[in-house]
Amino acid sequence: MRLSELSERSGVSTATIKYYLRERLLPAGVRISATQAEYDESHLRRLRLVRALLQVGRLPVATAREVLAHVDDESLGLTIRLGAALWALPHGPAPDEDAPETATARAEVAAMLTELGWSTAKELGELSPAHRSLVGSVATLIRLGYPCDGEYLVEQARVMRRVAVRDLDSMEEFPTEGEQMEAAVASAVLYEPLLASLRRLAQAEEAAQRYGL
């Protein structure tokens, strides 16, 4: 398809598509003349992912470019490739190493990983931005006096493991690794707000069931 058709089918203006091309967020089309190129379904998929990263995830262009570089890196195995892309996404703040609660939080997270048998997460430890962010979140809860012990962490982590299984099952429905990677990264960005909304709805529903309206 030509650029105009790509714009029409994607709902993205031609000027914005040209910007994405200049910023290397969208692969170049196949050149058919000095001034024209053709695009295909892979460009439509990539446009959806770029919009998810920039509009929903609110990533800076440079961060989105880094994420997409990992998505496209076929030299890596699928696990490393996905992990690198997810690590490049924004995470919560790292723990304050001067705070006394941080050591307790780190111990609680380590105990959780041991209880769950999550050996990869335990081995990576502080190398993982998600791990560092989790320690920081637990430390904040402890400092503010909210319960967040190992039992609670294990319970919540088991719920998230079921979500992860569903995510990867959906990812594997796509025929190529490139499409699988795009789907996984889009899922990480688009479904986190959905999960937060579902949790709030569930809390409201549980409160109504327990206490009435």
Secondary structure, DSSP 8 states (H G I E B T S, - for coil): --HHHHHHHHT--HHHHHHHHHTTSS---EE-SSS-EE--HHHHHHHHHHHIIIIIS---HHHHHHHHHHHT-TTS-HHHHHHHHHHHS-------TTSTHHHHHHHHHHHHHHHHT-HHHHHHGGGSHHHHHHHHHHHHHHHHT----HHHHHHHHHHHHHHHHHHHHHHTTSSSHHHHHHHHHHHHHHHHHHHHHHHHHHHHHHHHHHH--
